[in-house]
C-alpha cells in the first residue's frame, strides 16, 4: 500500500459517519462536502492533516 493509499484510508476512517449527529458533529464540520476532496492535498502529501482540519473548523 502506498503512502497516498494509507493517507486516503486514514481520512475515510476519520470522517466515517458514526450515525449519531447529535454527539458526533462531523457532518456539521464537513457541511455536505466530501472528506476525500477536502483532504486531497493531505492525501497527495502536499499539506499536513491538522492544517486542513483547522482550516475546516474556522
C-alpha positions in Angstrom: 0.0 0.0 0.0 1.4 3.4 -1.0 1.6 6.4 1.3 -1.2 8.1 -0.6 -3.4 5.0 -0.1 -2.6 5.0 3.6 -3.5 8.7 3.9 -6.7 8.2 2.0 -7.7 5.3 4.2 -6.9 7.4 7.3 -9.1 10.3 6.0 -12.0 8.0 5.2 -11.8 6.3 8.5 -11.5 9.5 10.5 -14.6 11.0 8.7 -16.7 7.9 8.6 -20.3 8.6 9.7 -21.0 7.5 13.3 -24.8 7.6 12.8 -25.2 9.9 15.8 -25.1 13.5 14.6 -26.0 15.0 18.0 -22.9 13.6 19.6 -20.5 13.5 16.6 -20.6 16.8 14.7 -18.6 15.5 11.7 -21.4 16.4 9.3 -21.5 19.9 10.7 -17.8 20.4 10.0 -18.0 18.8 6.6 -21.2 20.7 5.6 -22.0 18.0 3.0 -18.6 18.1 1.4 -16.6 15.0 0.5 -13.7 14.4 3.0 -11.6 12.8 0.3 -11.9 16.0 -1.8 -11.3 18.3 1.2 -8.2 16.4 2.2 -6.8 15.9 -1.3 -3.7 17.9 -0.5 -3.0 15.7 2.5 -3.6 12.5 0.5 -1.2 13.8 -2.1 1.4 14.6 0.6 1.3 18.4 0.0 -0.2 19.6 3.4 -0.5 18.3 6.9 -3.8 16.7 8.1 -4.0 19.1 11.1 -3.6 22.2 8.9 -6.6 21.2 6.8 -8.6 20.2 9.8 -8.0 23.6 11.5 -8.9 25.4 8.3 -12.2 23.5 8.1 -13.2 24.3 11.6 -12.9 28.1 11.1 
